[in-house]
Amino acid sequence: MTKTIILKISLSILFLLCLLDWNYGYYQFVRFVGMVGFSVLSYQQYKKNDVWFVVWLASAILINPVFKIGLGRTLWSIIDVAWAVLLIYSLLQEKKYKKF
């Protein structure tokens, strides 16, 4: 498994675990790890001139722990699920294009 695959799967699991009721420290941890993870993913896509670069960069900005954006629990839950779906979709898309 490559590091990118592990990163995407780990982030997906972290975001889906956000749907459970945790103490605030967990969400702070997810914000930091998510920002770093999305930053790494956007950097990897930067050279490829891919639309994923914009998606991952926007995600890193949205989840950053320094300048917090308060969206409410319901909206953050929707975003967490959307991120998990996007991360898994990007994995499947990568796998599909590596076959050829």
C-alpha positions in Angstrom: 0.0 0.0 0.0 1.3 3.4 -0.8 1.4 6.2 1.7 -1.4 8.1 -0.2 -3.8 5.1 0.1 -3.1 4.8 3.8 -3.6 8.6 4.3 -6.9 8.6 2.4 -8.3 5.6 4.3 -7.1 7.0 7.7 -8.7 10.3 7.0 -11.9 8.7 5.9 -12.1 6.7 9.1 -11.4 9.7 11.2 -14.1 11.7 9.5 -16.7 8.9 9.9 -15.8 8.6 13.6 -16.7 12.2 14.0 -20.3 11.2 13.6 -20.1 9.6 17.1 -20.3 11.6 20.3 -16.7 12.4 21.4 -15.2 15.0 23.7 -14.1 18.2 22.1 -10.4 17.2 22.1 -11.1 14.5 19.5 -12.5 17.1 17.1 -9.5 19.3 17.6 -7.3 16.4 16.8 -9.3 15.6 13.6 -9.0 19.3 12.6 -5.2 19.2 12.9 -4.7 15.8 11.3 -7.3 16.7 8.6 -5.5 20.0 7.7 -2.1 18.3 7.5 -3.6 15.4 5.5 -5.4 17.5 3.0 -2.4 19.8 2.7 -0.3 16.7 1.8 -2.9 15.5 -0.7 -3.1 19.0 -2.3 0.7 19.2 -2.6 0.8 15.8 -4.3 -1.8 17.0 -6.8 -0.2 20.4 -7.4 2.1 19.2 -10.1 -0.6 17.2 -11.9 -2.8 20.3 -12.5 -5.7 18.3 -11.3 -9.1 19.4 -10.0 -8.3 17.3 -6.9 -5.7 20.0 -6.0 -8.5 22.6 -5.5 -10.7 20.1 -3.6 -8.0 19.1 -1.2 -6.7 22.7 -0.7 -10.2 24.0 0.0 -10.8 21.2 2.4 -7.5 22.0 4.2 -8.6 25.7 4.5 -12.1 24.7 5.8 -10.9 22.3 8.4 -7.9 24.3 9.7 -7.7 24.5 13.5 -6.3 28.1 13.7 -9.1 30.1 12.0 -12.1 28.0 12.9 -15.2 28.1 10.8 -18.3 27.4 13.0 -20.9 25.5 10.9 -22.8 23.6 13.5 -22.7 19.9 14.3 -25.2 18.9 11.6 -23.5 20.7 8.8 -20.0 19.4 9.9 -21.5 15.9 10.0 -22.6 16.2 6.4 -19.2 17.6 5.4 -17.4 14.7 7.2 -19.4 12.2 5.3 -18.8 14.0 2.0 -15.1 14.1 2.7 -15.1 10.3 3.4 -16.9 9.7 0.2 -14.6 12.0 -1.8 -11.5 10.3 -0.3 -12.8 6.8 -1.2 -13.9 7.9 -4.6 -10.5 9.4 -5.3 -8.9 6.1 -4.3 -11.2 4.2 -6.7 -10.5 6.7 -9.5 -6.8 6.4 -9.0 -7.0 2.6 -9.1 -9.1 2.7 -12.2 -6.6 4.9 -14.1 -3.6 2.8 -12.9 -4.9 -0.3 -14.7 -4.4 1.3 -18.1 
